[in-house]
Amino acid sequence: MRHIAIVGAGLIGRSWAIVFARAGCAVALYDGVDGQAARARTIIANELSELQAQGMVTNAADLLARIRVSTSLADALAGVEFVQECTPEILETKRAIFAELDRLATQDAILASSTSGIVASRFTEQLAGRARCLVAHPVNPPHLVPLVELAGAPWTSAQMLERAKALYIEVGQVPIIVRAEIDGFILNRLQAALLTEAFRLVGRGYVSPEDLDKTVKDGLGLRWAFMGPFETIELNAPAGIPDYCARYGLTLANLSGAPAETYGGQNLAAVMAQWPALRDTQAVAAKMLWRDRQLAALRRHKHEQAAKGETA
Ligand code: NAD
């Protein structure tokens, strides 16, 4: 059984506890505020019951039994191989807690921060064990949204990143690697591009906020539930991504106020050098059929939810 410590038992810490307990790990839950970890465990108990009612877990009581409350950081860290830090998004807090984690955790334990936007080099530089520190940024709530962005500092060891990646896969998450430190990592940069444009469009009177939301949830977002933007555009031009870029790249770059070569040159070369392009027109046709089946299933799911009165 793997032993994991969650440090900071707020919104994100609680959800991580479910992720690890659900995967069979023993979880120690610690919070700097007296009584907070115990309160968090009670909330987790309710969340597990809700998940059981949804058919997402079958053994809520067993899962809860794997989560114990620690009243000291040293107790929480005793014998753990992995620490998921979930304290508030304040640089000084991250610096202080990582210094403590590095001092108290066993030498080969991985120290992963849930930070939404502080790159690891800003709070790990001075640490003796800085090679084992990294960012593991989840999406709220991680027990239902599996993506986790792994971002090391320049001194994070490749082996630690690989171990972290393997562990997240093992517990059912979907890790991606951010190859160099960048503010906002990947998800929030994508989100920022979309939200910035959404605010501009509403602010300048082109569309209502409700209609803008429909554009995503009844338009773009339907495909995005099972395909990424590169998979999407590969199916939107007969000869795949380069063809799409040749047809629409300049228009899209202009719409975004981006340089004309954004969809060509080095960028396109980098995409294609790493992209497992569909082989031929047969493969494209098969993937289109798959896409349409996924869309149909998703539409059915949305209709069923609406019919049950499950509206927000
Ligand atoms: P939160 O305020 O709900 O929880 C933080 C918890 O940390 C609190 O219970 C607090 O008592 C505890 N804490 C404070 N100082 C501590 C210390 N020194 N030692 C131990 N515990 C301490 O915050 P949250 O939303 O759970 O966010 C936690 C981290 O996760 C942040 O870095 C945040 O950026 C990141 N994150 C949040 C979201 C989100 O949507 N909320 C999404 C992804 C990542």
Residues whose N, C-alpha, C, O or C-beta is under 5 A from the ligand:
A	BS01	NAD	V7 G8 A9 G10 L11 I12 G13 Y30 D31 G32 V33 Q36 C86 T87 P88 E89 I97 S114 T115 S116 P138 V139 N140
